[in-house]
Amino acid sequence: MPQAWDTTTAARLRPDSPELEYVTVRWQLGDRVAFTASTVNEISFGLCKASAAGASMADAQREWLNDQIAAGLVDVLAFEHQAADIAGALRARIPTPPPATKRSKRRSKADSRVAWMLDIQTAATVFVSGYDLLSADAHHSLIAQELSVLAPSAPPLLIEAPPKF
């Protein structure tokens, strides 16, 4: 099944990374990797924030990633009406991150809530698009369980751990 990468996995894709080699090989085999629009949003936000804080390579990294997307190495899955409807239902069922989810000390409570919403959007988009989700985040399994409750007759959202490079 095709793979969509969550933000923590996708953010590791860089010009000299083993992830780039992995994505390139999949692309050559006709089995491209996808990011959701929500994932691209989170990565762009992080890189723009880093650039504003003086990280000189952030702008170049953002431009490089956009070039890879434009060249077709990575597909971007849109957050469309079906995914939006499902994300709304998920948000009603689990409006805040589970208590077990540790918030980064660098992230405010508001930023954690935004990230939670984007994780819900990502999972809903991947689910509707028929992809597996590549993620190391433990909370994605909770979202997948809730998706199975919301759509019991649909194939489940499968969560795969990222490969070890």
Backbone as CSV, one residue per row, in Angstrom:
resi,resn,N_x,N_y,N_z,CA_x,CA_y,CA_z,C_x,C_y,C_z
1,MET,0.849,-1.177,0.000,0.000,0.000,0.000,0.893,1.238,0.000
2,PRO,0.436,2.311,-0.638,1.253,3.531,-0.645,1.361,4.124,0.762
3,GLN,2.438,4.868,0.967,2.709,5.450,2.278,2.552,6.965,2.254
4,ALA,1.994,7.494,3.333,2.020,8.926,3.600,2.804,9.102,4.893
5,TRP,3.658,10.091,4.923,4.510,10.317,6.074,3.935,11.416,6.950
6,ASP,3.953,11.204,8.257,3.553,12.265,9.175,4.694,13.281,9.285
7,THR,4.454,14.342,10.020,5.419,15.445,10.073,6.758,15.042,10.665
8,THR,6.741,14.263,11.744,8.015,13.907,12.369,8.888,13.075,11.436
9,THR,8.269,12.288,10.587,9.017,11.495,9.613,9.404,12.350,8.411
10,ALA,8.450,13.115,7.894,8.678,13.929,6.697,9.736,15.004,6.922
11,ALA,9.811,15.538,8.125,10.770,16.612,8.414,12.214,16.133,8.331
12,ARG,12.423,14.838,8.338,13.788,14.296,8.231,14.266,14.225,6.782
13,LEU,13.376,14.474,5.821,13.758,14.429,4.406,14.586,15.671,4.076
14,ARG,15.854,15.453,3.792,16.801,16.536,3.500,17.700,16.090,2.345
15,PRO,18.424,17.031,1.739,19.244,16.675,0.569,20.253,15.559,0.805
16,ASP,20.833,15.451,1.985,21.864,14.440,2.231,21.393,13.325,3.162
17,SER,20.084,13.143,3.268,19.537,12.192,4.235,19.316,10.803,3.632
18,PRO,19.358,9.769,4.485,18.998,8.427,4.008,17.519,8.370,3.604
19,GLU,16.695,9.238,4.193,15.279,9.290,3.806,15.134,9.681,2.343
20,LEU,16.003,10.587,1.862,15.940,10.979,0.448,16.241,9.786,-0.452
21,GLU,17.231,8.998,-0.081,17.554,7.796,-0.870,16.358,6.837,-0.884
22,TYR,15.737,6.643,0.274,14.567,5.764,0.398,13.423,6.249,-0.504
23,VAL,13.122,7.546,-0.435,12.036,8.122,-1.238,12.372,8.020,-2.725
24,THR,13.623,8.257,-3.076,14.041,8.201,-4.484,13.887,6.789,-5.039
25,VAL,14.289,5.798,-4.276,14.153,4.397,-4.722,12.672,4.055,-4.902
26,ARG,11.833,4.436,-3.957,10.387,4.177,-4.088,9.832,4.864,-5.333
27,TRP,10.260,6.098,-5.571,9.807,6.866,-6.742,10.212,6.140,-8.022
28,GLN,11.443,5.634,-8.079,11.931,4.917,-9.255,11.134,3.644,-9.500
29,LEU,10.629,3.047,-8.427,9.824,1.836,-8.542,8.352,2.144,-8.800
30,GLY,8.018,3.426,-8.895,6.635,3.824,-9.150,5.753,3.813,-7.913
31,ASP,6.345,3.771,-6.740,5.608,3.712,-5.482,5.983,4.943,-4.658
32,ARG,5.417,6.071,-5.040,5.839,7.331,-4.443,5.322,7.501,-3.020
33,VAL,6.059,8.294,-2.275,5.710,8.668,-0.914,4.867,9.931,-0.992
34,ALA,3.935,10.068,-0.047,3.090,11.265,-0.003,3.198,11.939,1.359
35,PHE,2.997,13.234,1.340,2.794,14.029,2.545,1.387,14.582,2.423
36,THR,0.756,14.867,3.525,-0.529,15.555,3.450,-0.268,17.063,3.402
37,ALA,-1.265,17.800,2.963,-1.154,19.260,2.978,-0.902,19.751,4.398
38,SER,-1.494,19.083,5.384,-1.285,19.455,6.785,0.167,19.238,7.200
39,THR,0.791,18.184,6.705,2.203,17.925,6.996,3.077,19.008,6.388
40,VAL,2.794,19.371,5.145,3.557,20.445,4.500,3.371,21.748,5.283
41,ASN,2.159,22.001,5.764,1.877,23.177,6.588,2.796,23.191,7.807
42,GLU,2.847,22.084,8.532,3.662,22.030,9.754,5.153,22.216,9.453
43,ILE,5.637,21.582,8.402,7.050,21.717,8.052,7.355,23.154,7.642
44,SER,6.500,23.742,6.817,6.704,25.128,6.380,6.697,26.079,7.572
45,PHE,5.757,25.873,8.489,5.695,26.702,9.692,7.004,26.613,10.469
46,GLY,7.472,25.396,10.704,8.708,25.216,11.462,9.908,25.862,10.787
47,LEU,9.999,25.716,9.468,11.130,26.296,8.749,11.041,27.816,8.703
48,CYS,9.846,28.366,8.536,9.683,29.823,8.545,9.999,30.395,9.929
49,LYS,9.567,29.692,10.955,9.854,30.120,12.332,11.361,30.074,12.589
50,ALA,12.024,29.023,12.129,13.474,28.903,12.293,14.198,30.001,11.522
51,SER,13.729,30.293,10.333,14.333,31.359,9.533,14.205,32.709,10.221
52,ALA,13.031,32.982,10.773,12.809,34.241,11.486,13.696,34.350,12.718
53,ALA,14.073,33.200,13.292,14.943,33.189,14.467,16.422,33.224,14.085
54,GLY,16.701,33.283,12.777,18.079,33.417,12.327,18.733,32.160,11.797
55,ALA,17.999,31.064,11.684,18.575,29.829,11.133,18.741,29.995,9.626
56,SER,19.969,30.152,9.203,20.241,30.511,7.807,19.858,29.422,6.805
57,MET,19.894,28.182,7.199,19.603,27.095,6.249,18.111,26.806,6.105
58,ALA,17.273,27.377,6.945,15.844,27.052,6.923,15.187,27.449,5.610
59,ASP,15.508,28.620,5.084,14.912,29.054,3.812,15.330,28.125,2.673
60,ALA,16.602,27.748,2.673,17.097,26.843,1.628,16.438,25.476,1.742
61,GLN,16.243,24.981,2.969,15.588,23.689,3.171,14.146,23.733,2.675
62,ARG,13.450,24.819,2.987,12.054,24.969,2.551,11.972,25.018,1.022
63,GLU,12.861,25.774,0.409,12.883,25.859,-1.054,13.201,24.497,-1.669
64,TRP,14.165,23.777,-1.075,14.529,22.457,-1.579,13.330,21.513,-1.502
65,LEU,12.636,21.505,-0.368,11.477,20.624,-0.213,10.396,20.964,-1.237
66,ASN,10.116,22.242,-1.417,9.120,22.642,-2.416,9.537,22.215,-3.818
67,ASP,10.844,22.260,-4.114,11.341,21.791,-5.416,11.097,20.290,-5.589
68,GLN,11.293,19.506,-4.517,11.071,18.058,-4.597,9.597,17.740,-4.849
69,ILE,8.731,18.511,-4.210,7.288,18.331,-4.408,6.918,18.712,-5.831
70,ALA,7.420,19.851,-6.302,7.125,20.310,-7.672,7.635,19.319,-8.716
71,ALA,8.755,18.671,-8.433,9.337,17.701,-9.369,8.614,16.353,-9.336
72,GLY,7.712,16.156,-8.362,6.946,14.916,-8.300,7.581,13.819,-7.471
73,LEU,8.671,14.120,-6.759,9.295,13.095,-5.927,8.388,12.728,-4.758
74,VAL,7.660,13.719,-4.256,6.726,13.522,-3.154,5.368,14.042,-3.601
75,ASP,4.333,13.245,-3.416,2.965,13.690,-3.698,2.426,14.414,-2.470
76,VAL,1.504,15.350,-2.689,0.840,16.019,-1.577,-0.642,15.686,-1.658
77,LEU,-1.149,15.103,-0.576,-2.562,14.731,-0.487,-3.353,15.921,0.053
78,ALA,-4.357,16.338,-0.680,-5.157,17.500,-0.285,-6.107,17.154,0.856
79,PHE,-6.368,18.141,1.677,-7.356,18.037,2.750,-8.688,18.480,2.156
80,GLU,-9.444,17.503,1.656,-10.686,17.804,0.945,-11.904,17.535,1.820
81,HIS,-13.093,17.675,1.225,-14.332,17.671,2.007,-14.551,16.394,2.821
82,GLN,-14.267,15.221,2.260,-14.470,13.976,3.022,-13.540,13.916,4.225
83,ALA,-12.279,14.266,4.001,-11.322,14.269,5.106,-11.711,15.321,6.139
84,ALA,-12.195,16.470,5.681,-12.614,17.527,6.611,-13.792,17.061,7.466
85,ASP,-14.720,16.362,6.856,-15.870,15.845,7.593,-15.417,14.832,8.649
86,ILE,-14.541,13.934,8.257,-14.035,12.926,9.186,-13.195,13.583,10.285
87,ALA,-12.380,14.563,9.922,-11.571,15.261,10.925,-12.465,15.958,11.947
88,GLY,-13.567,16.530,11.489,-14.509,17.154,12.420,-15.107,16.140,13.384
89,ALA,-15.466,14.969,12.864,-16.009,13.911,13.728,-14.947,13.421,14.716
90,LEU,-13.705,13.298,14.255,-12.618,12.892,15.152,-12.394,13.940,16.238
91,ARG,-12.425,15.194,15.852,-12.225,16.265,16.830,-13.323,16.251,17.892
92,ALA,-14.549,15.934,17.484,-15.646,15.849,18.454,-15.410,14.703,19.437
93,ARG,-14.810,13.618,18.959,-14.571,12.448,19.817,-13.329,12.625,20.691
94,ILE,-12.289,13.241,20.150,-11.025,13.434,20.877,-10.527,14.872,20.629
95,PRO,-11.123,15.836,21.325,-10.830,17.241,21.040,-9.443,17.722,21.451
96,THR,-8.825,17.037,22.374,-7.488,17.446,22.818,-6.567,16.243,22.810
97,PRO,-5.258,16.499,22.767,-4.319,15.373,22.786,-4.516,14.532,24.044
98,PRO,-4.293,13.235,23.943,-4.427,12.387,25.124,-3.431,12.822,26.199
99,PRO,-3.789,12.650,27.462,-2.906,13.077,28.560,-1.519,12.442,28.510
100,ALA,-1.443,11.245,27.971,-0.146,10.554,27.918,0.810,11.213,26.925
101,THR,0.267,12.030,26.011,1.109,12.694,25.028,1.890,13.799,25.723
102,LYS,3.206,13.685,25.709,4.041,14.697,26.351,4.225,15.873,25.399
103,ARG,4.001,17.050,25.948,4.181,18.264,25.167,5.644,18.663,25.218
104,SER,6.183,19.011,24.066,7.555,19.482,23.994,7.706,20.746,24.834
105,LYS,8.829,20.863,25.505,9.083,22.052,26.314,9.230,23.293,25.438
106,ARG,9.519,23.093,24.164,9.649,24.224,23.242,8.304,24.633,22.664
107,ARG,7.264,23.886,22.955,5.956,24.119,22.339,4.961,24.581,23.390
108,SER,4.249,25.659,23.086,3.221,26.160,23.997,2.006,25.242,23.963
109,LYS,1.127,25.423,24.935,-0.120,24.646,24.959,-0.928,24.918,23.693
110,ALA,-0.971,26.186,23.273,-1.708,26.531,22.048,-1.099,25.835,20.829
111,ASP,0.231,25.836,20.726,0.882,25.157,19.607,0.635,23.646,19.657
112,SER,0.574,23.083,20.854,0.273,21.649,20.980,-1.130,21.340,20.484
113,ARG,-2.073,22.216,20.769,-3.443,22.013,20.291,-3.517,22.117,18.771
114,VAL,-2.793,23.088,18.205,-2.759,23.221,16.747,-2.149,21.959,16.137
115,ALA,-1.049,21.490,16.717,-0.400,20.274,16.210,-1.346,19.078,16.292
116,TRP,-2.134,18.990,17.359,-3.112,17.914,17.500,-4.139,17.972,16.375
117,MET,-4.638,19.173,16.106,-5.619,19.328,15.017,-5.008,18.913,13.684
118,LEU,-3.762,19.297,13.445,-3.109,18.930,12.191,-2.854,17.421,12.127
119,ASP,-2.577,16.791,13.271,-2.445,15.324,13.289,-3.770,14.658,12.928
120,ILE,-4.861,15.194,13.444,-6.192,14.668,13.090,-6.452,14.859,11.604
121,GLN,-6.138,16.042,11.084,-6.327,16.297,9.649,-5.467,15.358,8.810
122,THR,-4.236,15.150,9.243,-3.342,14.248,8.516,-3.910,12.835,8.485
123,ALA,-4.319,12.338,9.637,-4.862,10.972,9.700,-6.125,10.845,8.848
124,ALA,-7.003,11.825,8.915,-8.235,11.780,8.118,-7.920,11.807,6.627
125,THR,-6.966,12.627,6.229,-6.582,12.719,4.810,-5.990,11.406,4.325
126,VAL,-5.099,10.829,5.116,-4.458,9.559,4.753,-5.503,8.451,4.670
127,PHE,-6.403,8.422,5.630,-7.476,7.418,5.676,-8.352,7.497,4.423
128,VAL,-8.810,8.693,4.082,-9.686,8.884,2.917,-8.947,8.553,1.622
129,SER,-7.653,8.830,1.595,-6.863,8.606,0.381,-6.431,7.159,0.202
130,GLY,-6.625,6.321,1.228,-6.280,4.903,1.114,-4.802,4.611,1.274
131,TYR,-4.109,5.419,2.030,-2.689,5.221,2.279,-2.483,4.641,3.672
132,ASP,-1.285,4.087,3.898,-0.832,3.756,5.242,-0.095,4.973,5.765
133,LEU,-0.095,5.161,7.082,0.578,6.313,7.687,1.886,5.857,8.318
134,LEU,2.967,6.461,7.885,4.280,6.185,8.456,4.506,7.187,9.578
135,SER,4.542,6.698,10.821,4.630,7.592,11.970,5.234,6.873,13.158
136,ALA,6.037,7.619,13.915,6.566,7.096,15.168,5.769,7.632,16.360
137,ASP,4.776,8.465,16.101,3.979,9.058,17.176,2.960,8.053,17.701
138,ALA,3.000,7.803,18.999,2.113,6.825,19.623,0.645,7.217,19.527
139,HIS,0.359,8.511,19.514,-1.045,8.933,19.511,-1.757,8.658,18.186
140,HIS,-1.013,8.390,17.119,-1.690,8.073,15.859,-2.491,6.778,15.952
141,SER,-2.062,5.848,16.804,-2.840,4.612,16.960,-4.196,4.903,17.617
142,LEU,-4.254,5.884,18.521,-5.533,6.294,19.110,-6.452,6.870,18.029
143,ILE,-5.902,7.696,17.175,-6.693,8.280,16.086,-7.179,7.172,15.159
144,ALA,-6.319,6.207,14.854,-6.707,5.084,13.986,-7.832,4.269,14.610
145,GLN,-7.781,4.058,15.931,-8.858,3.337,16.615,-10.183,4.092,16.488
146,GLU,-10.144,5.381,16.664,-11.357,6.192,16.552,-11.895,6.182,15.125
147,LEU,-10.999,6.162,14.144,-11.441,6.058,12.746,-12.178,4.746,12.514
148,SER,-11.700,3.672,13.123,-12.358,2.365,12.977,-13.757,2.374,13.591
149,VAL,-13.943,3.149,14.649,-15.266,3.277,15.264,-16.182,4.108,14.360
150,LEU,-15.632,5.185,13.798,-16.435,6.060,12.932,-16.813,5.396,11.607
151,ALA,-15.909,4.569,11.093,-16.136,3.923,9.793,-15.797,2.437,9.900
152,PRO,-16.644,1.668,10.609,-16.300,0.260,10.867,-16.220,-0.615,9.622
153,SER,-16.894,-0.242,8.549,-16.862,-1.081,7.349,-15.716,-0.708,6.407
154,ALA,-15.011,0.374,6.686,-13.890,0.799,5.836,-12.608,0.082,6.255
155,PRO,-11.682,-0.079,5.320,-10.383,-0.641,5.717,-9.748,0.258,6.774
156,PRO,-9.100,-0.329,7.774,-8.536,0.485,8.854,-7.341,1.308,8.382
157,LEU,-7.091,2.410,9.097,-5.869,3.178,8.878,-4.733,2.392,9.518
158,LEU,-3.771,1.993,8.700,-2.624,1.250,9.213,-1.496,2.219,9.524
159,ILE,-0.928,2.070,10.709,0.176,2.897,11.136,1.443,2.043,11.072
160,GLU,2.432,2.506,10.332,3.701,1.804,10.219,4.786,2.634,10.881
161,ALA,5.721,1.991,11.516,6.883,2.695,12.070,7.821,3.065,10.934
162,PRO,8.458,4.228,11.028,9.419,4.598,9.991,10.593,3.618,9.965
163,PRO,11.170,3.412,8.807,12.338,2.518,8.753,13.490,3.116,9.542
164,LYS,14.336,2.257,10.052,15.547,2.696,10.755,16.639,2.903,9.704
165,PHE,17.180,4.062,9.691,18.243,4.361,8.715,19.583,4.424,9.400
